[in-house]
Amino acid sequence: MEKCSFMGRFSFMIIIFRLLVLVPPPKSICRVPVLKCPRTQPISNLLKYYYSGDQLLGGIFSQSFIYMNILEFRRHPFQDMLLDHILLTQSYQHILALVFAVKEINQSPLILPNITFGFNIYNDYFSPKHTYKASMELLFASDAFIANYKCHLQNNLIAIIEGPSSVAFLDMATIMTPYKFVQVAYSSALEIKTQPPSHFFYWMFPNTISQYKGLLQLLLHFGWTWIGVFFLNIGNIADILWRNILPMFSQKGVCFEFIEKIPNGFLSEDEKTVQRSHAILKTVFNSTTNVVLLHGEFQSILNLRFLLNMLEFSNIDYGTKVWVMTADVDFSSVLFQRSWDINFMHGTLSLSVQSMEISGFQNFVQMRNPTLDKEDSFLKDFWQQTFNCIFPVSSIEDETICTGEEKLEKLPMTVFETSMTAHSYSVYTAVNAIAHALHVLYSFQGQQRSVRKQKFLNQESWKLHHFLQSISFNSSTGEISFDNNGEIVAGFDVINWIIFPNQTFLRVKVGRIDPETLSDKPLIISEEKIIWPNRFNQERPLSVCNQKCHSGYRKTKIEGKLFCCYECTPCPKGKISDQTDMDDCFQCPEGQYPNNDQDLCIPKHVTYLSYGDLLGAGLVTSVLVLSFSTIFVLGIFLKYHNTPIIKANNRSLSYTLLISLLLSFLCSLLFIGRPMKMTCLLRQTAFGIIFSVAVSCMLAKTITVVLAFMATKPGSQMRTWVGKRLSLFIVLSCCLIQSTFCTVWLGTSPPFPDFDMLSISSEIIIECNEGSVAMFYSVLGFMGFLAFVSFIAAFLARKLPDTFQETKSITFSMLVFCSVWLSFVPAYISTKGKYTIAVEIFAILASSAGLLAFIFFPKCYIIIIRPDLNKREQLTKRVN
């Protein structure tokens, strides 16, 4: 009689989901001498694979309900009975990884000596209903169960490994969590917040968010900012996409042209489902993006192949996209798909949990034989369907008989792989992690006898969590540890899928990603190893909404479109963009300016009006010519000092005017050359005072002529005003006023050397900053006022009788003077750089030359060429 025991004694079990197999369950009877377990019918038609040991490992695999009559694949009445369901053969390797790991640990003298592992595997058919039933049977019975009673199995349940479906893991956790078993999933958590509220869960894959951080690094590396998303709607993945992933991608400049869900009912013959599937496929393959991100789980390739098979009679080429897949997705298929084309996967990039080849595993797989491995309940059905043969119970004609000599390594990779895949590696690693944690737990109780250890483990097995949380060990798989969230500490390998003409494939590791690293390079990739889809002729695919904006341009948003779609507009004047796809242009640093293409900053060259410039040399030459001309005229006047023409026009004012004109010409030299502190202080003030003297002399001359004419009238009292005192008073008064302006200017805000970097983009102009613009224009304004008064006075007196035409000369000279300085103001404001100084020098030289020419050249002409007119008789005659 077998005993039923209360659920205080457990067995070590591993639960694995998603294996597509089915055989009738073994029958067992639970007989209890004291408390009998009632006989009941089996709770589910679950396939079981049992291997006894001191500690029992159990597993539940999912069976796909792909019925032969739906697919119209039945060929023989016997085969109808034999193949009610189709094997997902790739998942059988997960079982073999479990078996291999258990046997390897049992044979090791270093880990758990004197302890034997066993396992129990169930199948849940991809169904939450069967998942719950399998969980109950795992806990309480083999074929029938009573809650909180355990029949037939007397082994200790230590931990549960579940997968590869994260949703099925959460379904099972609903039942398993109250018993505080260690539960390990060889899948990824959709999101940390979706885990049940327990500390007893461990994940052999990093969570979905970590995967997408890695995928984002991959997309940005290749510059793929315009992509599509195709996902199998598992759990709350749609919510995670919209809440976490889309914002994260958008912040990095990645847009989604489409986000489509793989239809769950694609096998249905329902017309709406077929039409919907065709519409989805047209959206995907008629899109402008070259990259499609596939999110799903282990069986997603199976689903995608069914969907793409619908294109067989369509004019759509499904080899035009680069598929980028998450780590949960792996190659999976059913047997009747073995002849279906898989070229769509050529050039695919996928993430995979970092793994390595396990020594001896491939040989272990290749040695499987249904005639020798009797304990493997899966193997017989697996063998019949993969090799398309049968183990007959009687002679059947026209059927291929299984000999048991068939070789697994000769099967196409689309049917079965003998090398360990990433999912199988995760199962192998999970078994090792639990075994090492259990070894540490037993070592911790090393002082106790084995019976007490057994009792301790039965009653307080939940303490295994503490050791699993802190586990960190080196094995043939490398270092294994878990973080605070129960996720394995691991990065991702980047896998490139290469499809060969014979429909076999090769996974090539081309890089690795550690999205949580603090390093500057979380992505390391060997792009030269990547084989791209044939359409791209081994050139890196480009996947953007539009061509990138080159340097010198900036992105401009297009209304009504996603931000990845934009126009390129040239940078505004004075700004540059030195990279592609810049959101905005920017100013060059101080001391630099944009080149003509506005994509580079060039150092500005320092400039000022120097003596070496052609313009500066020309102005200096003009200054010297006019200065010598003035000296020449002054020499003539000094030589003919006592002649009537010089006496008649107030010799003192003429000498003062000539000297002021000479100084005006010479003060222009202060404006040429590198501005210094002293030259900046002197140039405007000296020019203002000297010019005020010159213009006041002109005013004094005009007033003297007018008063002299009025004084000649009988009884006029103007005689007292005619003389040198009035002229001296006018000149000194004007000079004093202008000097006052200049003194205030120098005392409050004097000019100083400055660097002008804004006026001309390509130059740094060294100039004299005027300090106070108001005082500068006050000085110019006072000179303009004197010139205007002199011009008006001379104009009104132009018809007075004058032997030597003094009033007419003054009128013309002041007309030129005023015209020059009226033109100076707009010219000075509109010009920039050294040309501003050149304009002021030209105004000084032109106005001074006008005074010299119209006032003194006629007199010099008379003195030198017509001396006959330079007589007193001529003066008297003209006056009379």
Steps between C-alpha positions, in 0.01 A plus 500: 500500500632848412452771755333836464679770693387848597662786309777545746727274294600633160676383186757688291322578171561694183208637300569578133233630262446498124606158378261384230468128575228267618487135605254322731585545868625210710245367745575474870293421806549659840420270787513628858461260795391762748368797303405377160524724200175459311521355155422760234542527130819672368454872516655562159638313208855611586810345360747413776871426499618361833853441630523398866751627753545627852393843381247504219512746210169549322396692192189601307522559123233662282335309217381694196146418386576481131253242374567310182149540361525881520819490299368226270819303556354152571630232272427167666241376750771361723688826484179684595499306822873531553543871429212671672740780578819631346831521682681827544826312475729789592359493853609140546853632532394687816413164657832357392681798652319428826585130489863569409541752784342261754720210396809719498429614858421146616833380361702783658665418834540872577135606500240340725685177576270216610200690356330388178288730292187384328243687292138490394381675184145590401345654192243780524400537130542882491187514713449681833245230589755222461767712668287521814418128486865408454594720796244330724606153391863592552424596858248245610491183287611324186171417332256627760532749775360605836585851608789507746561125461780352298465150359744259339804730498697521822785719374583852611381794288773766518454725199305543179636604162238630262491632145557605236170690525502788745119503504480131589754564773272760655203261472689231687630750757141560610492148644864450591572827683320416830728195542814719474675282244792642307361571155740559212380604154715461194325793336506874556277698732270723299557763763615490860166636619315209337667241722294353784563662839763250608875484547514139377516560124809484284536577132763352272445783249531875572161671493335647192603858577866396518463322168358810337781713642736265322296508180498879515880501516504273195260719301691817582829337403370431150311830480161330466252762621201395289380151590189285528389280790339158463405335827323197637253632754617307806397619845513877528766557234277753321478710817878477550559610141289813537599586856873427510653405170353757259598799720847355552551459125351841421738673741788356297350604166349169386152496342260219415342495156260228612427287807313183404388200702544145367145357480438224750252328273707482186428128458131563484322482168283792606486749214538804725813355660652425160422851374638652815819296463544610140448864601766469769748342259442775244559761769827335601647426157374809319643727769799724428699376797764234443507381862224312684532429872340170596393459861365167614581177675655167411226398256484837317700380196248215468217754493686733265567219253130417488423863435766542230385180331186688411714710262585200286245602237538875549726741315680598818869434549552419866880500471520879503519566874764465766337324795623595846380258769493498878686236702187297579445428131676193362452279199198272541284310256270206460594205285282569198678838470834332426467575127390858548737773393695670782694746284313786664730448801820548299689794648281512811652649815383370835593525864597191692592451864876468516587132483777260411528148364460231768754225463341160438147624438497458124634145529239428768223614264636302207510183711124504565339180377139390551600135532748574780350796687185332624443749783458787254125510436542786253756335278280249321249757373783743429680237297197398296409854403848635432602204284150451354486135596314279749572235759217262394318269734421288194607485139365794303556528131631810324634653821857583584611298799714664770817296547648699787817543296401840366744780588381825661800691364375433145171674560460849346554780750145615432389170655748452782833643616757291683711797618374673813282805445472800730174377655646158573805671642273692738341172618844351554613809691185502714559139612860581586401812696247310710743212554775734621259686728380169644862389544575817701186440707607145585851619576351757738338210685819294483519451876164321510427139419341421164166416664485840663601664173219321324252615762635852482460510125147364513385754754703807401578461130405865449844587642643382169401846368760669715778290350370532143477877532864524606629223275798585283706213365718405207417192299535385143241768419696782656407715798136483608326744733166678544428867569258642757206448263577130460627544143815332385793738465579467132519698183391404150673355200412649162423216261500521121288233329640364175270284286649263245335380177438155650280669765747447782613796703790620709500725803808723492592700808590849372499706818385539856295751696499587867218758526548554874875562485649832604753475218501745210462205262210276607495362144796321344435373150706370207304640210731340243372157611134581434330351195213724387194392298581453130299805400761733655802355314695473825469876563375616838124552465371852544175540691400863542186690411695731271859570406714650772564872509859571409728740680392857444132407524256447785188290545162668457185323618237406245152564632289188542791255494713330764810682615722252313361644175632848435633743241851636475540877495826699477637651818425869556775745419771499763422149630631155412421132547804274497319165528228321311139520613545789742184640655631856491799699385729677742727801518872454459714556810629848557793564271370272220256538213307266264640400163295537182343155536410579862636168623830610650627777727810682378721716725445870437796710392580820688465815292532877529581786266877461480765684309576183306147472353443641156220714640715618789794576272274699267361706787848566638612618156199732482579636846861572402402664168240723664732581790779607262246699299394681817861567593560629149204738526615610844846567356352712222299700752803554718711606204236743374398601850466872420319477171150653479319170438633350819449813707146547373378169641631510855842348493476361854183304421657372177809376684287344774280330242799366305663363815171338613457347154856363516431351842170358373683319222763371739252391768363255244813297560371429853223293340742276309693217665420265790283687751678568826375657819662837431397519136141414596497784753647753254351421161140624547574775750790644296296480182202668669698792646712558187199495272312734733786746467492469119124546475499783756764674284264471205220645711724782619604578141138518391394721788805725448409556132139580587597743777766662283245576232253637752772713661566681171156661508489859633407523868533126557592392853634165377851638475555423864437124432726474200845378595706210625332489839166379357667229296706386795191497720305284251784249455578472872133471597433219254822324594413527871154352450635207300779445753239488774314224313823306456602541863164372622529213254846401621398540862184291487531231234822529302569300185701179541640219280245224443444180300193495276411136422146555376510758224673275246462127546846410370699768681597614846520875461730691730346841536459790734176472686364851524393444860213744498317513168306805623819701559639390163195631317498812721848587375398436141176689554677809628728501195196458278331791676802727439521388140129562444516852653808580292330375185184705563700814579720457194202426279321819613817704444595345167391811297685753707768682300830324565819552306627147547165316513548397865128450574441292190801282585375453854155409368632232265745363755233471769262346251759227432573470872135452595435262212793280602398476864132452424600206281739377770229416755310231300823371348660469846199309635467264203864396464679244718850423611795697375283661234321695772831664591580554131168684457581735787853564369358569155249747649780679686721517192218593260354778715843640585607481137181685403585787734858507376396495136219755502652744748871503419557369149333805332724730705809293415400523136490881519821518699701277269331512159330845504712724719358797307174452689674495838513881527332759718351672198313185413360475852391867502355474156294199593376656818398824325 
